[in-house]
Structure formats: structure tokens, C-alpha cells
Amino acid sequence: MPGNKFLNPLIKLALCIFGTSLLGYYVYESLSSGRSIDSIAAVRILVLIGFVYLLIQSARELTSK
């Protein structure tokens, strides 16, 4: 995981929560508009999945210590 050596686990968790909530807002807005999923929304969904994965890894790392 990037930043494993120089980022505190709490900072990584906070960054992942911020990124997940920000991207979640934009994905929710694009999906709630009722339009079909365009390429930008698809990329946002993929990045959101990546942030959720990093959030889970950061939480797992924090609880293991």
C-alpha cells in the first residue's frame, strides 16, 4: 500500500474516508439524475471501489496494531 512507511494509519484512514465520501457524493448525484451511466460515472465508480478497498485495508491495519 502506498504510504505504508511514512503515513500514520489514522491519517490513511482519514484520507480514505474523505475520498470515499467525496466520490460517493458525485456517484450518487450522477446515478440519482436518472440518466444512463456515462464514461465519467463509470470511472468514478471504479475509483470509489478503489477507495473503499483502501479504506478496508487501512481499517484492518489499524485494528491489527
C-alpha positions as CSV (number, residue, x, y, z in Angstrom):
1,M,0.0,0.0,0.0
2,P,1.5,3.4,-0.9
3,G,2.5,5.4,2.1
4,N,3.0,2.4,4.3
5,K,6.2,3.7,5.7
6,F,5.6,7.4,6.1
7,L,1.8,7.8,6.8
8,N,0.2,7.2,10.1
9,P,-2.6,4.6,10.0
10,L,-5.1,7.2,11.3
11,I,-4.1,9.7,8.6
12,K,-4.5,7.0,5.9
13,L,-7.9,6.1,7.3
14,A,-9.0,9.8,7.3
15,L,-7.8,10.3,3.7
16,C,-9.7,7.2,2.6
17,I,-12.9,8.3,4.4
18,F,-12.6,11.7,2.8
19,G,-12.0,10.3,-0.7
20,T,-14.8,7.8,-0.3
21,S,-17.3,10.3,0.9
22,L,-16.4,12.8,-1.8
23,L,-16.6,10.3,-4.7
24,G,-19.7,8.8,-3.2
25,Y,-21.4,12.2,-3.4
26,Y,-20.5,12.6,-7.1
27,V,-21.5,9.0,-7.9
28,Y,-24.8,9.4,-6.0
29,E,-25.5,12.7,-7.9
30,S,-24.8,11.1,-11.3
31,L,-26.9,8.0,-10.5
32,S,-29.8,9.9,-9.0
33,S,-30.2,12.1,-12.0
34,G,-31.8,9.2,-13.9
35,R,-29.5,9.3,-16.9
36,S,-27.7,6.3,-18.1
37,I,-24.2,5.7,-16.8
38,D,-21.7,7.6,-19.0
39,S,-17.9,7.0,-19.1
40,I,-17.1,9.6,-16.4
41,A,-19.6,8.0,-14.0
42,A,-18.1,4.6,-14.7
43,V,-14.6,5.9,-13.9
44,R,-15.9,7.5,-10.7
45,I,-17.4,4.2,-9.7
46,L,-14.2,2.4,-10.3
47,V,-12.2,4.9,-8.3
48,L,-14.8,4.7,-5.5
49,I,-14.3,0.9,-5.4
50,G,-10.6,1.5,-5.1
51,F,-11.1,4.0,-2.2
52,V,-13.4,1.5,-0.4
53,Y,-10.7,-1.2,-0.8
54,L,-8.0,1.1,0.7
55,L,-10.4,2.1,3.5
56,I,-10.9,-1.6,4.4
57,Q,-7.1,-2.2,4.3
58,S,-6.4,0.9,6.4
59,A,-9.1,-0.1,9.0
60,R,-7.7,-3.7,9.1
61,E,-4.1,-2.3,9.6
62,L,-5.3,-0.1,12.4
63,T,-7.1,-2.8,14.2
64,S,-4.2,-5.3,13.9
65,K,-1.9,-3.0,15.9
